[in-house]
Structure formats: C-alpha cells, structure tokens
Amino acid sequence: MRDPLHAVCRLKSFPTDAALSPSTSLGFQIFALSMEARRQVWQFATTLVFFHASEYILATIFHGHRNVTTTCK
C-alpha cells in the first residue's frame, strides 16, 4: 500500500496547470519556460549550429570537399 503522505508531497512538487503549456491536451506535457530560459535555449542552438557549420567549412577548406562528409561512419 502506498503512503498517502508521500503522494501528497509528490503532488505539491508537481507544477500547476498554469505552468504547463497548452499542449497538455495532446497527451504530453511541456513545461512553460521563462523568457530568459527561452533566450538561453535559442542562444545555445544558434551556437551549436554555428560551431558545426564553421567546422564543416574549415574542414572543406583544409581537406577538400571530396574528403569531408557530413555523416559519421
């Protein structure tokens, strides 16, 4: 049998419906992010794309287009 106090504590730590995005009606939950968190996610994604694109360009310049692939083998 489950401990009812443990279940209550677990429910208190779960975010309220106001903190969840509208996609909860689709059956999955995405937690709402603050504007600062969204900015950081976009900054990270932009940095990641820039790093890999510049790495590919530099590899193409130094090693030639035929010697550079976009996939790992």
N, C-alpha and C positions, 0 to 999 in steps of 0.2 A: 504494500500500500504506500502511496506517495505521501510525503509530509506536506500538509496544506500550507504551512508557514513558508516552506521553501518555494512553493508555487507562487505565493503572493509576492515574495521578494523578487522572483524572476519576472513577474508581470510588471512590477514597479520599475525595473531597469529597462524594459522594452519601450521604445519611443511611442508617443501617442499617434493617433491617426493624423493629426495636424502636421506631424513631422514627416509623414510619408507622402510620396508623390502620387499623382492621380493614377499611375499605372497599377495601383494595388487592385483595381477592379479586374485586371487582366490575369490575376493569379500569381504574380510575382511582386516583390516589394523592392523599390529603390528608395533609399533614404534621401531626403532633401539635403542638399549641400548649401552651405553659406556661400555668399558671393566670393569671399576670399578663397575658399576651397575650390570653387569652380575656376577661378583665375589661376590657381596653382596647377590644377589638372590640365588646363589648356596650355599653360607655360611648359609643363613637363612634356606634353605631347608634341608641341612645337619644337622643343629642344631635341627630343628623340628623333623626329623626322629630319630636322636639320643635320644632326650628327651623322645619321646613316646616309643621307643624300650626299653630304660632303665627303664622307669616307668612300662612297662609291665613285664619286667624281675624281678624287685624288688617286684611287687605285686604277681607274681607267687612264688617267694621265701618265702615271708612272709605269704601269704594266701593259697597257694596250687594251683595247676594247675586247679583243678575242680571248684574252687571258683572264677576264673578270666576269664572274657570274653573279646572279642575284640570289641564288639559292645555295644552301649548304648541301654537301654530298657526304 
